[in-house]
Amino acid sequence: MSALLTWPPRAAGLRERLAFLYRVLGAPWPDVSDQALLAAADSWLEPELSRARRRADLERLDTASALTRLLPWAGGTAGRLDELAPERITVPSGSRILVDYSGDRPVLAVKLQELFGWAQAPRWPGVWCR
């Protein structure tokens, strides 16, 4: 699936955040592995997929918008995405640092001096806490 579609930074970041939530919390967060995305292609790639006639059309699909169709909207759970797996975290210096979800655990790569004055950093017992 990854080889057929283009994953710009916004889409890749959303996919990594969703993969993190699925790995840590499970359902209702969606499995966004290649196998799961391929199996559910009808639900998350429509109507874009129906308009694709050739490989170049697949490369132009807005994969970030398409992935949002997999979010657990029922019950309002999707609204907690930024709370449970924030894209960026504001540090005491005022910088909004991008969180890297590509590994086993989220990583906040920031200069130490930007953290001075932080009373409590995000903690890990499975999800970010503030």
DSSP file (Angstrom, degrees, kcal/mol; ACC not computed):
  #  RESIDUE AA STRUCTURE BP1 BP2  ACC     N-H-->O    O-->H-N    N-H-->O    O-->H-N    TCO  KAPPA ALPHA  PHI   PSI    X-CA   Y-CA   Z-CA
    1    1 A M    >>        0   0    0      0, 0.0     4,-1.4     0, 0.0     3,-0.7   0.000 360.0 360.0 360.0 -43.8    0.0    0.0    0.0
    2    2 A S  T 34  +     0   0    0      1,-0.2     5,-0.1     2,-0.2     3,-0.1   0.858 360.0  53.8 -61.0 -35.3    2.8    2.4    0.9
    3    3 A A  T 34 S+     0   0    0      1,-0.2    -1,-0.2     3,-0.1     0, 0.0   0.770 108.4  49.3 -72.1 -24.7    4.4    1.9   -2.5
    4    4 A L  T <4 S+     0   0    0     -3,-0.7     2,-0.3     2,-0.0    -1,-0.2   0.769 109.7  52.9 -84.8 -26.9    1.3    2.7   -4.4
    5    5 A L  S  < S-     0   0    0     -4,-1.4     2,-0.5    -3,-0.1    54,-0.2  -0.731  80.3-118.7-112.6 157.5    0.4    6.0   -2.6
    6    6 A T        -     0   0    0     52,-0.6    57,-0.4    -2,-0.3    -3,-0.1  -0.821  21.3-163.1 -93.3 131.0    2.3    9.2   -1.9
    7    7 A W        -     0   0    0     -2,-0.5    55,-0.1    -5,-0.1     5,-0.0  -0.758   9.1-168.3-116.2  83.1    2.7    9.9    1.8
    8    8 A P     >  -     0   0    0      0, 0.0     4,-2.9     0, 0.0     3,-0.5  -0.188  44.0 -90.5 -62.8 166.7    3.6   13.6    2.2
    9    9 A P  H  > S+     0   0    0      0, 0.0     4,-2.7     0, 0.0     5,-0.2   0.850 127.1  52.3 -50.5 -41.6    4.8   14.7    5.7
   10   10 A R  H  > S+     0   0    0      2,-0.2     4,-2.0     1,-0.2     5,-0.2   0.925 114.8  41.7 -62.2 -44.1    1.3   15.6    6.9
   11   11 A A  H  > S+     0   0    0     -3,-0.5     4,-2.5     2,-0.2    -1,-0.2   0.907 115.1  49.6 -70.4 -42.4   -0.1   12.2    5.9
   12   12 A A  H  X S+     0   0    0     -4,-2.9     4,-2.3     1,-0.2    -2,-0.2   0.899 111.3  50.4 -63.7 -39.8    2.9   10.2    7.2
   13   13 A G  H  X S+     0   0    0     -4,-2.7     4,-2.3    -5,-0.3    -1,-0.2   0.917 111.1  47.6 -64.5 -43.7    2.7   12.1   10.5
   14   14 A L  H  X S+     0   0    0     -4,-2.0     4,-2.6    -5,-0.2     5,-0.2   0.914 111.6  51.1 -63.0 -42.2   -1.0   11.4   10.9
   15   15 A R  H  X S+     0   0    0     -4,-2.5     4,-2.4     1,-0.2    -2,-0.2   0.904 110.4  48.7 -63.2 -40.8   -0.4    7.7   10.0
   16   16 A E  H  X S+     0   0    0     -4,-2.3     4,-2.2     2,-0.2    -1,-0.2   0.893 111.3  49.8 -66.1 -39.5    2.4    7.4   12.6
   17   17 A R  H  X S+     0   0    0     -4,-2.3     4,-2.3     2,-0.2    -2,-0.2   0.919 112.7  46.8 -64.1 -43.3    0.2    9.1   15.3
   18   18 A L  H  X S+     0   0    0     -4,-2.6     4,-2.5     2,-0.2    -2,-0.2   0.887 110.8  52.2 -65.7 -38.8   -2.7    6.7   14.5
   19   19 A A  H  X S+     0   0    0     -4,-2.4     4,-2.4    -5,-0.2    -1,-0.2   0.901 109.2  50.9 -63.2 -40.2   -0.4    3.7   14.5
   20   20 A F  H  X S+     0   0    0     -4,-2.2     4,-2.4     2,-0.2     5,-0.3   0.939 111.5  46.6 -61.0 -48.5    0.9    4.8   18.0
   21   21 A L  H  X>S+     0   0    0     -4,-2.3     4,-3.1     1,-0.2     5,-1.1   0.888 113.3  48.9 -64.3 -38.8   -2.6    5.1   19.4
   22   22 A Y  H  X5S+     0   0    0     -4,-2.5     4,-0.7     8,-0.3    -1,-0.2   0.912 113.1  47.7 -65.5 -41.4   -3.6    1.8   17.9
   23   23 A R  H  <5S+     0   0    0     -4,-2.4    -2,-0.2    -5,-0.2    -1,-0.2   0.882 123.8  31.7 -65.8 -38.8   -0.5    0.1   19.4
   24   24 A V  H  <5S+     0   0    0     -4,-2.4    -2,-0.2    -5,-0.2    -3,-0.2   0.877 137.5  17.1 -89.3 -41.6   -1.0    1.7   22.8
   25   25 A L  H  <5S-     0   0    0     -4,-3.1    -3,-0.2    -5,-0.3    -2,-0.1   0.668  85.4-160.9-108.8 -21.8   -4.8    2.0   23.2
   26   26 A G    ><< +     0   0    0     -5,-1.1     3,-1.8    -4,-0.7    -1,-0.2  -0.397  45.0  49.6  72.8-152.1   -6.2   -0.4   20.5
   27   27 A A  T 3  S+     0   0    0      1,-0.3     0, 0.0    -2,-0.1     0, 0.0  -0.298 100.8  32.6 -61.6 143.1   -9.8    0.0   19.4
   28   28 A P  T 3  S+     0   0    0      0, 0.0    -1,-0.3     0, 0.0    -6,-0.1  -0.974 104.4  85.8 -91.1   6.2  -11.5    2.3   18.5
   29   29 A W  S <  S-     0   0    0     -3,-1.8    42,-0.1    -8,-0.2     2,-0.1  -0.476  87.0-111.7 -68.1 138.3   -8.2    3.7   17.0
   30   30 A P        -     0   0    0      0, 0.0     2,-0.6     0, 0.0    -8,-0.3  -0.364  14.4-119.3 -78.4 148.8   -7.7    2.2   13.5
   31   31 A D        -     0   0    0      1,-0.1   -12,-0.1    -9,-0.1   -13,-0.0  -0.754  29.6-176.9 -77.5 121.1   -5.0   -0.2   12.5
   32   32 A V        +     0   0    0     -2,-0.6    -1,-0.1   -17,-0.1   -13,-0.1   0.036  32.2 132.2-114.2  25.5   -3.1    1.7    9.8
   33   33 A S  S  > S-     0   0    0      1,-0.1     4,-2.8   -14,-0.1     5,-0.3  -0.292  74.3-104.1 -66.5 162.3   -0.6   -1.0    8.8
   34   34 A D  H  > S+     0   0    0      1,-0.2     4,-2.4     2,-0.2     5,-0.2   0.916 122.4  50.1 -54.8 -44.6   -0.2   -1.6    5.1
   35   35 A Q  H  > S+     0   0    0      1,-0.2     4,-2.3     2,-0.2    -1,-0.2   0.921 112.5  45.6 -62.8 -44.9   -2.3   -4.8    5.3
   36   36 A A  H  > S+     0   0    0      2,-0.2     4,-1.8     1,-0.2    -1,-0.2   0.899 113.0  50.1 -67.1 -40.4   -5.1   -3.1    7.2
   37   37 A L  H  < S+     0   0    0     -4,-2.8    -1,-0.2     1,-0.2    -2,-0.2   0.896 111.4  48.8 -65.6 -38.9   -5.2   -0.1    4.9
   38   38 A L  H >< S+     0   0    0     -4,-2.4     3,-1.2    -5,-0.3     4,-0.2   0.922 111.2  49.7 -65.3 -43.1   -5.3   -2.4    1.9
   39   39 A A  H 3< S+     0   0    0     -4,-2.3     3,-0.3     1,-0.2    -1,-0.2   0.822 118.7  39.0 -65.1 -31.0   -8.1   -4.4    3.4
   40   40 A A  T >X S+     0   0    0     -4,-1.8     4,-1.6     1,-0.2     3,-1.3   0.164  77.9 120.3-104.5  17.5  -10.1   -1.3    4.2
   41   41 A A  H <>  +     0   0    0     -3,-1.2     4,-2.3     1,-0.3     5,-0.3   0.834  69.9  59.4 -53.7 -37.3   -9.3    0.6    1.0
   42   42 A D  H 34 S+     0   0    0     -3,-0.3     4,-0.5    -4,-0.2    -1,-0.3   0.857 109.1  43.7 -61.3 -34.4  -13.0    0.9    0.0
   43   43 A S  H <4 S+     0   0    0     -3,-1.3    -1,-0.2     1,-0.1    -2,-0.2   0.840 124.0  29.4 -84.1 -32.4  -13.9    2.7    3.2
   44   44 A W  H  < S+     0   0    0     -4,-1.6    25,-0.2    -7,-0.2    -2,-0.2   0.696 120.1  47.9-104.1 -18.6  -11.0    5.2    3.5
   45   45 A L  S  X S+     0   0    0     -4,-2.3     4,-2.7    -5,-0.3     3,-0.3   0.534  84.7 136.3 -99.7  -6.8  -10.0    5.9   -0.1
   46   46 A E  T  4  +     0   0    0     -4,-0.5    -4,-0.0    -5,-0.3     0, 0.0  -0.634  65.8  17.4 -78.4 143.2  -13.5    6.5   -1.6
   47   47 A P  T  > S+     0   0    0      0, 0.0     4,-1.0     0, 0.0     3,-0.4  -0.992 124.7  56.6 -89.1  -1.8  -14.3    8.6   -3.6
   48   48 A E  H >> S+     0   0    0     -3,-0.3     3,-0.8     1,-0.2     4,-0.8   0.890 104.7  54.4 -56.1 -41.5  -10.7    9.3   -4.6
   49   49 A L  H >< S+     0   0    0     -4,-2.7     3,-0.7     1,-0.3    -1,-0.2   0.861 102.1  56.8 -63.9 -35.9  -10.1    5.7   -5.6
   50   50 A S  H 34 S+     0   0    0     -3,-0.4    -1,-0.3     1,-0.2    -2,-0.2   0.758 107.6  49.3 -68.4 -22.8  -13.0    5.7   -8.0
   51   51 A R  H << S+     0   0    0     -4,-1.0     2,-0.5    -3,-0.8    -1,-0.2   0.605  87.1 102.3 -89.6 -12.5  -11.5    8.7   -9.8
   52   52 A A    <<  +     0   0    0     -4,-0.8     3,-0.1    -3,-0.7    -3,-0.0  -0.599  36.1 164.9 -77.4 123.1   -8.1    7.1  -10.2
   53   53 A R        +     0   0    0     -2,-0.5     2,-0.3     1,-0.2    -1,-0.2   0.621  64.1  14.6-109.5 -21.8   -7.5    5.7  -13.6
   54   54 A R  S >> S-     0   0    0      1,-0.0     4,-1.3     0, 0.0     3,-1.0  -0.913  87.5 -90.4-148.1 172.3   -3.7    5.3  -13.6
   55   55 A R  H 3> S+     0   0    0     -2,-0.3     4,-1.8     1,-0.3     3,-0.2   0.849 120.7  60.2 -57.4 -38.6   -0.8    5.1  -11.2
   56   56 A A  H 3> S+     0   0    0      1,-0.2     4,-0.8     2,-0.2    -1,-0.3   0.850 101.5  54.9 -60.3 -34.2   -0.2    8.9  -11.5
   57   57 A D  H X4 S+     0   0    0     -3,-1.0     3,-0.5     1,-0.2     4,-0.4   0.882 105.6  52.2 -65.6 -38.3   -3.7    9.5  -10.2
   58   58 A L  H >< S+     0   0    0     -4,-1.3     3,-1.1     1,-0.2   -52,-0.6   0.875 104.8  56.0 -64.5 -37.1   -2.9    7.4   -7.1
   59   59 A E  H 3< S+     0   0    0     -4,-1.8    -1,-0.2     1,-0.2    -2,-0.2   0.737 105.9  52.2 -68.4 -21.9    0.2    9.4   -6.5
   60   60 A R  T << S+     0   0    0     -4,-0.8    -1,-0.2    -3,-0.5    -2,-0.2   0.465  80.5 121.7 -93.3  -2.7   -1.9   12.6   -6.4
   61   61 A L  S <  S-     0   0    0     -3,-1.1     2,-1.5    -4,-0.4   -55,-0.2  -0.314  71.1-120.9 -62.2 142.5   -4.4   11.4   -3.8
   62   62 A D     >  +     0   0    0      1,-0.2     4,-2.2     2,-0.1     5,-0.2  -0.668  36.4 178.0 -82.9  87.2   -4.7   13.4   -0.6
   63   63 A T  H  > S+     0   0    0     -2,-1.5     4,-2.4   -57,-0.4    -1,-0.2   0.808  73.2  58.4 -66.8 -30.6   -3.8   10.6    1.7
   64   64 A A  H  > S+     0   0    0      2,-0.2     4,-1.2     1,-0.2    -1,-0.2   0.948 110.0  42.7 -64.6 -47.2   -4.0   12.7    4.9
   65   65 A S  H  4 S+     0   0    0      1,-0.2     4,-0.5     2,-0.2     3,-0.3   0.901 113.4  53.1 -64.2 -40.0   -7.6   13.7    4.2
   66   66 A A  H >< S+     0   0    0     -4,-2.2     3,-1.5     1,-0.2     4,-0.3   0.898 103.9  56.4 -63.2 -39.9   -8.4   10.1    3.2
   67   67 A L  H >< S+     0   0    0     -4,-2.4     3,-2.1     1,-0.3     4,-0.4   0.820  93.4  68.9 -62.3 -30.2   -7.0    8.8    6.5
   68   68 A T  G >< S+     0   0    0     -4,-1.2     3,-1.0    -3,-0.3    -1,-0.3   0.741  85.7  69.7 -63.4 -19.8   -9.3   11.0    8.5
   69   69 A R  G <  S+     0   0    0     -3,-1.5    -1,-0.3    -4,-0.5    -2,-0.2   0.722  94.6  56.3 -67.7 -19.3  -12.2    8.8    7.3
   70   70 A L  G <  S+     0   0    0     -3,-2.1    -1,-0.2    -4,-0.3    -2,-0.2   0.595  81.3 113.5 -86.5 -11.7  -10.8    6.0    9.5
   71   71 A L  S <  S-     0   0    0     -3,-1.0     2,-2.0    -4,-0.4     3,-0.2  -0.276  81.6-109.0 -63.0 146.5  -10.9    8.1   12.7
   72   72 A P        +     0   0    0      0, 0.0     6,-1.7     0, 0.0     5,-0.4  -0.508  50.8 163.0 -78.1  79.5  -13.4    6.9   15.3
   73   73 A W    >   +     0   0    0     -2,-2.0     3,-2.1     4,-0.2     6,-0.1   0.838  45.1  93.6 -69.3 -34.0  -15.9    9.8   14.9
   74   74 A A  G >  S+     0   0    0      1,-0.3     3,-0.7    -3,-0.2     4,-0.1  -0.396  98.1  13.3 -62.2 130.6  -18.7    8.0   16.7
   75   75 A G  G 3  S-     0   0    0      1,-0.2    -1,-0.3    -2,-0.1    -2,-0.1   0.450 119.5 -87.8  82.8  -0.3  -18.7    8.9   20.4
   76   76 A G  G X  S+     0   0    0     -3,-2.1     3,-1.0     1,-0.1     4,-0.3   0.555  88.7 132.6  79.6   7.1  -16.3   11.8   19.8
   77   77 A T  G X   +     0   0    0     -3,-0.7     3,-2.1    -5,-0.4    -4,-0.2   0.861  64.9  63.3 -61.3 -35.9  -13.2    9.8   20.3
   78   78 A A  G >  S+     0   0    0     -6,-1.7     3,-1.7     1,-0.3    -1,-0.3   0.815  91.5  66.5 -59.5 -30.4  -11.6   11.3   17.1
   79   79 A G  G <  S+     0   0    0     -3,-1.0    -1,-0.3     1,-0.3     3,-0.3   0.630  92.5  61.8 -66.1 -12.9  -11.7   14.7   18.8
   80   80 A R  G <> S+     0   0    0     -3,-2.1     4,-2.9    -4,-0.3     5,-0.4   0.400  72.2 101.1 -92.9   2.2   -9.1   13.4   21.4
   81   81 A L  H <> S+     0   0    0     -3,-1.7     4,-2.8     1,-0.2    -1,-0.2   0.925  84.8  43.7 -53.3 -50.4   -6.4   12.8   18.7
   82   82 A D  H  4 S+     0   0    0     -3,-0.3    -1,-0.2    -4,-0.2    -2,-0.1   0.763 115.3  50.1 -70.3 -24.1   -4.5   16.0   19.5
   83   83 A E  H  4 S+     0   0    0     -3,-0.3    -2,-0.2    -4,-0.2    -1,-0.2   0.911 119.2  34.8 -76.3 -44.4   -4.8   15.4   23.3
   84   84 A L  H  < S+     0   0    0     -4,-2.9    44,-1.1     1,-0.2    -2,-0.2   0.815 138.5  15.2 -82.6 -32.6   -3.6   11.7   23.2
   85   85 A A  S  < S-     0   0    0     -4,-2.8    -1,-0.2    -5,-0.4    -2,-0.2  -0.578  81.9-163.3-142.1  73.7   -1.0   12.1   20.4
   86   86 A P        -     0   0    0      0, 0.0    13,-0.2     0, 0.0    -4,-0.1  -0.276  18.1-142.8 -63.5 143.1   -0.3   15.7   19.8
   87   87 A E  S    S+     0   0    0      1,-0.2    12,-2.6    11,-0.1     2,-0.3   0.899  86.8  13.5 -69.2 -40.6    1.4   16.6   16.6
   88   88 A R  E     -A   98   0A   0     10,-0.3     2,-0.4    -6,-0.1    10,-0.2  -0.949  67.4-148.7-134.7 153.5    3.5   19.3   18.4
   89   89 A I  E     -A   97   0A   0      8,-2.4     8,-2.6    -2,-0.3     2,-0.5  -0.991  18.0-131.9-124.8 132.0    4.2   20.2   22.0
   90   90 A T  E     -A   96   0A   0     -2,-0.4     6,-0.2     6,-0.2     5,-0.1  -0.713  24.9-159.6 -83.2 125.4    4.8   23.8   23.1
   91   91 A V    >   -     0   0    0      4,-2.5     3,-2.8    -2,-0.5    24,-0.1  -0.583  35.8 -93.6-100.7 165.7    7.9   24.0   25.4
   92   92 A P  T 3  S+     0   0    0      0, 0.0    23,-0.2     0, 0.0    22,-0.1   0.754 122.2  63.1 -53.9 -28.3    8.7   26.8   27.8
   93   93 A S  T 3  S-     0   0    0     21,-1.4     3,-0.1     2,-0.1    22,-0.1   0.654 118.3-110.6 -70.3 -12.9   10.7   28.7   25.3
   94   94 A G  S <  S+     0   0    0     -3,-2.8     2,-0.1     1,-0.4    -1,-0.1   0.242  74.1 136.4 100.5 -11.8    7.6   29.1   23.2
   95   95 A S        -     0   0    0     19,-0.1    -4,-2.5    -5,-0.1     2,-0.8  -0.408  52.0-138.9 -68.5 144.5    8.7   26.7   20.4
   96   96 A R  E     -A   90   0A   0     -6,-0.2     2,-0.4    -3,-0.1    -6,-0.2  -0.904  25.3-157.8-105.2 103.9    6.2   24.2   19.1
   97   97 A I  E     -A   89   0A   0     -8,-2.6    -8,-2.4    -2,-0.8     2,-0.2  -0.681  14.7-122.3 -92.8 131.2    8.3   21.1   18.7
   98   98 A L  E     -A   88   0A   0     -2,-0.4    11,-0.5   -10,-0.2     2,-0.4  -0.511  24.1-135.1 -69.1 131.5    7.2   18.3   16.3
   99   99 A V  E     -B  108   0B   0    -12,-2.6     2,-0.7    -2,-0.2     9,-0.2  -0.773  11.9-139.5 -90.7 132.1    6.7   14.9   18.1
  100  100 A D  E     +B  107   0B   0      7,-3.0     7,-2.1    -2,-0.4     3,-0.3  -0.835  25.7 172.3 -96.0 115.8    8.2   12.0   16.3
  101  101 A Y        +     0   0    0     -2,-0.7    -1,-0.1     5,-0.2   -81,-0.0   0.188  50.2 103.0-104.3  14.2    6.0    8.9   16.4
  102  102 A S  S    S+     0   0    0      5,-0.1    -1,-0.2     3,-0.1     2,-0.1   0.700  76.4  53.9 -75.8 -17.8    8.0    6.8   14.0
  103  103 A G  S    S-     0   0    0      2,-0.4     4,-0.0    -3,-0.3     0, 0.0  -0.141 107.8 -79.1 -99.6-162.7    9.6    4.6   16.7
  104  104 A D  S    S+     0   0    0      1,-0.1    -3,-0.0    -2,-0.1    -1,-0.0   0.841 116.3  26.0 -68.1 -34.2    8.4    2.5   19.6
  105  105 A R  S    S-     0   0    0     -5,-0.0    -2,-0.4    19,-0.0    -1,-0.1  -0.938  95.6 -95.3-128.5 151.2    7.8    5.6   21.7
  106  106 A P        -     0   0    0      0, 0.0     2,-0.4     0, 0.0    -5,-0.2  -0.367  39.7-154.0 -62.9 144.9    7.2    9.2   20.9
  107  107 A V  E     -B  100   0B   0     -7,-2.1    -7,-3.0     2,-0.0     2,-0.7  -0.985  12.7-161.9-126.8 133.2   10.3   11.4   20.8
  108  108 A L  E     -B   99   0B   0     -2,-0.4     2,-0.9    -9,-0.2    -9,-0.1  -0.913  11.8-161.1-111.9 100.3   10.5   15.1   21.4
  109  109 A A        +     0   0    0     -2,-0.7     2,-0.3   -11,-0.5   -11,-0.1  -0.734  32.9 143.9 -87.7 105.3   13.9   16.3   20.0
  110  110 A V        -     0   0    0     -2,-0.9     2,-0.2   -13,-0.1    -2,-0.1  -0.984  55.1 -99.4-144.2 148.9   14.5   19.6   21.6
  111  111 A K    >   -     0   0    0     -2,-0.3     3,-1.5     1,-0.1     4,-0.4  -0.483  34.6-125.4 -68.6 138.8   17.4   21.6   23.0
  112  112 A L  G >  S+     0   0    0      1,-0.3     3,-2.1     2,-0.2     4,-0.4   0.872 107.6  59.3 -54.2 -42.6   17.8   21.3   26.7
  113  113 A Q  G >  S+     0   0    0      1,-0.3     3,-0.7     2,-0.2    -1,-0.3   0.740  95.9  63.4 -64.7 -20.3   17.7   25.0   27.3
  114  114 A E  G <  S+     0   0    0     -3,-1.5   -21,-1.4     1,-0.2    -1,-0.3   0.642 100.1  55.1 -74.6 -12.5   14.3   25.3   25.7
  115  115 A L  G X  S+     0   0    0     -3,-2.1     3,-2.1    -4,-0.4    -1,-0.2   0.526  75.3 122.5 -96.9  -7.9   12.9   23.1   28.5
  116  116 A F  T <  S+     0   0    0     -3,-0.7     3,-0.1    -4,-0.4    -3,-0.0  -0.349  76.2  26.9 -58.7 129.5   14.1   25.3   31.4
  117  117 A G  T 3  S+     0   0    0      1,-0.3     2,-0.8    -2,-0.1    -1,-0.3   0.379  82.1 138.3  97.9  -1.7   11.1   26.3   33.5
  118  118 A W    <   -     0   0    0     -3,-2.1    -1,-0.3     1,-0.2     3,-0.2  -0.682  34.1-169.1 -79.5 113.7    9.1   23.2   32.6
  119  119 A A  S    S+     0   0    0     -2,-0.8     2,-0.3     1,-0.3    -1,-0.2   0.880  76.0   8.8 -70.7 -38.3    7.4   22.1   35.8
  120  120 A Q  S    S-     0   0    0     -3,-0.1    -1,-0.3    10,-0.1     3,-0.1  -0.943  71.8-151.3-149.0 122.3    6.2   18.8   34.3
  121  121 A A        -     0   0    0     -2,-0.3     8,-0.1    -3,-0.2   -30,-0.0  -0.417  44.9 -75.9 -84.1 163.6    7.1   17.3   31.0
  122  122 A P        -     0   0    0      0, 0.0     2,-0.3     0, 0.0    -1,-0.2  -0.377  56.8-148.0 -55.8 138.3    4.9   15.0   29.1
  123  123 A R  B     -C  129   0C   0      6,-0.6     6,-0.5     4,-0.1     3,-0.1  -0.711   4.6-133.7-111.3 162.3    5.0   11.5   30.8
  124  124 A W        +     0   0    0     -2,-0.3     4,-0.1     4,-0.1   -19,-0.0  -0.896  49.0 133.5-121.2 101.0    4.7    8.1   29.4
  125  125 A P  S    S-     0   0    0      0, 0.0    -1,-0.1     0, 0.0     3,-0.1   0.057 104.9 -55.6-115.2  20.3    2.5    5.5   31.0
  126  126 A G  S    S+     0   0    0      1,-0.3     2,-0.3    -3,-0.1    -2,-0.1  -0.087 126.7  34.6 135.6 -36.0    1.1    4.6   27.5
  127  127 A V  S    S-     0   0    0   -103,-0.1    -1,-0.3    -4,-0.0   -42,-0.1  -0.929  94.5 -83.4-139.7 165.3   -0.1    8.0   26.4
  128  128 A W        -     0   0    0    -44,-1.1     2,-0.3    -2,-0.3    -4,-0.1  -0.427  43.6-166.7 -68.1 142.7    1.0   11.6   26.8
  129  129 A C  B      C  123   0C   0     -6,-0.5    -6,-0.6    -2,-0.1   -45,-0.0  -0.949 360.0 360.0-127.0 150.7   -0.2   13.3   29.9
  130  130 A R              0   0    0     -2,-0.3    -1,-0.1    -8,-0.1   -10,-0.1   0.373 360.0 360.0-120.7 360.0   -0.1   17.0   30.8
